[in-house]
Amino acid sequence: MAGSTVNVNIIGQLGEGGGSVQGTVSAYQDITNVVKREANAIMKEAGEKFLVAARQNIHNDTGALSASGRVVVVQTGKGPRAEILFGGDEFPVTPTRNTRGGVNGDGVVDYAFFVHEGISPAGRGASSGVKFFERAVMSEQAKVGRFIANKIKNATKLKRPRR
């Protein structure tokens, strides 16, 4: 599983039972333009909140796994989606004894999946930070859901002209 990543789509993962944050917005002109303009930034910031929580759940041996975490906003047919990624060939970190090839290697964290699932290829990852991302989502989902709803609400407030 070289180059494995932990990749979680936070859209549709908010709320108990797999629900999502939804709201009804009406009576605003150009609402879609406002939301489109703000959506990428809102999703990036929401993803960062999950990333911070996930990093707090990782046992910090060398810091390579934590350093490999990042948020990427991708465009889908339903709008932007924040992906929180750990590890993988496309995002090397400063080489440590825990990265592929050791201290003089290429700095690839290829064990994110194993740590998350609590399994141990070649002795790495067993029980240190098990379900680090899943626990972050469970603990932060309500707070991040409120954050997204408030950001959208603030972005779409009707601006009244001054008298």
N, C-alpha and C positions, 0 to 999 in steps of 0.2 A: 504494500500500500504506500509506496514512496510517493510523496507529494500529496498525501491525503489532506483534506481540509474539513473543518467543521463549518458548515454553511447553513444558517437558519434564516428563513424568510419571516420577518416580524409582522408582515401584513397577514391577518387571519390568525395570528397566534396571540392576539390580545384578548383578554377576558377569559373567565372560566369556561371550560367546556368548548374551547376553540372558537368562541365568538369573536366579534370584531368591534372596533370603535366606530360607531355610525352616528350620524346626526343629520338633521334636516335643515337645509339652508334655503331660504326663499326670500323673495322681494328685494334682491340686490341685482343691480345691473352689472354686467360684466363679471359676475361671480366666478365663472370658469377661468377667465384670464387671471384674476387675482389668485385663485387657488393654484393654478398651473405655475404661476410665477413663484409662489412661496413653497410649493409642495416639496421640491428637491431639498431646500434648506431645512424644512421641518423634518423630513425623513432622515436626513443626515444627522441632525441633532438628536432625534429620538434613538437612532441606532447607536450614537455615542453614549447615551445613557445606559443602554444594555451592555455595551463594551466595557465601560468603567466597572459595572457590577460584576461582569464575568471575570475581569482581571483580578478583582478582589477575592475570587474563589479559587484562583490558581495558586498552587504551592509554588513559591518563588525560590527555585533552586538556582538557576543561572539567569533567569529572566527572559530566556529566548522565546518560550511559548507566549508569554504575556506580550513581549515586544512584537510578535508576529501578528497580533490582532489588529484589525482595521475594519472600517465601515466603507462600503462601496454602494453608491446609489445607482441602480440600473432602471432603465425605462422599460415598462411593460405595456401591453395593450390596456391595462387598467390603471396606468399611472406609475409614478415612481415607486420603487421598492428598495428598502434598505436591507443590505445583506451584511451580516457580521461574519467575518472570516478569520480563521486562525490557521497558520501554517501554510504550506504549499510552496511549490517551486517558483511561482511568480512573485514571491515577496520574501526574499532572503533577509536575514538579520545579521548582526555582527556574530561571527562564528563563536560558538562556545563548545564545551565538551558535550553538550546535549544536542547539538545540531549535526546534520549529516556530515560525515567526514571529520568530526571532531574540531578542535581549535583551529586547525589549518585547513578545514574543509570549506564548503561553499556557503555555510550559514543557513541552510534550508532546514526548517522545522518540519519534519516529516512524521511527527508522532502526535499531532493535535487530536486526531480521532481516537487514538489509543488511550490517551490521558482522559479524554472526555468520557469514554466508555469504561474506563477502569481495567483495561486489559494491558498486558505487558509484553510487547515484542522486545526481545533482547534485554529485558529487565527495566525498560523505561515505562513510566507512566502509571504503574500499579498503585491505585488508591490515593495518589496525590492530585487532588483537584477533580475527582470524579464528578461528572455532570456539571462542570464549572459553568457552562453556558445555560444549560437547562435550568439550573438553580437560579441564575441571574434573571432569566425570563420570568420564572414563577414569582420571584420576590419583587420584581420591578414592573410587571405588566400593568397593574392598575394605575400606578403613578405615571408611567409613560403614556398610557391611554388618555389620562386626564391632560397631560402635557400636550399631546397632539390635538385633542379637542379644543383646548384653550388657545393654542397657536392658530388653528384654523378660524376660531371665533374672532380672535383679535385681527387676523389678516382680512377678514371679511366685514368688519364693522362699517356701518354706513357712516360716511363722513358728511356731517351736516355743515352747510356754509355758515360762516359767522355773520351775525347781524350787526 
